[in-house]
Amino acid sequence: MAEAKQRGGRTQAERSATTREAIVAAATRLFAERGYEATGIDEVTRAAGVSKGALYHHYSDKADVLAAVYEDVETKLVERLVAVASRETDPLEAVRAGAQAFLDACVDPVTRQIVLVDAPVGLGWERWRSIGSRYGFGLLLAGLQAAADAGQIAGDHLEERAAPAAGRPDRGVAADVRQRHAEEDSCCHRRRPRRPHRRNVGASSPPRAQSAAKAIGALIAPSRHDGRQTAA
């Protein structure tokens, strides 16, 4: 009879899960500190305490590791957003609360680097969009649909209108985001000292976070159809 347990009393599935968790944790820390492009696979394996063979057993390449990191960050982010939004009973207020929680998260270095900088560039538009639609962006769309069903906002073209509010650029912007962020990082490192993170999304936030803040306001403030404001 084949052994159900491997050494240490753990199953192979448990050992594999532990290896994946170690890789994702190490890659998350390194990508957040150095950026995806500046981090090599060797650095990830050393930090995770695994061999390159073990990494490539679970992930086909570095982009595949980034996808796992992005999903992990999005999973944790969605848990935070749901916890905040679920305190509200009014659909539009739930969207507002969740949107503010997202903007607050944008000042966290891990969220900012992984979600707003590395993932759209390292994964490409289609893969980034596919993953995001299952997590934060999908949650935003569900909230907006609930508000539209309640007659609080217009229900047309929700996905197109919501994309800027979730920090999701169109294809043209995604294509040149690599160069813009490299220039911004270089400029910031030369001219500004490190400052403590702030909860408000202001001048020190990435351009995409600032655009998201403006888009959220435009999306949910002027479009109310709840009887207290007349639609234009």
SULKAZI-V312825 format. One record per run of one state. SS is the DSSP state (H for helix, E for strand, C for the rest). FROM is the first residue (numbers start at 0). TO is the last residue. If there is no record, write none. Layout:
# SULKAZI-V312825
ss from to
SS FROM TO
SS FROM TO
This chain:
# SULKAZI-V312825
ss from to
C 0 5
H 6 8
C 9 10
H 11 33
C 34 39
H 40 47
C 48 50
H 51 57
C 58 60
H 61 84
C 85 89
H 90 104
C 105 107
H 108 122
C 123 123
H 124 132
C 133 134
H 135 148
C 149 156
H 157 165
C 166 169
H 170 190
C 191 205
H 206 219
C 220 231
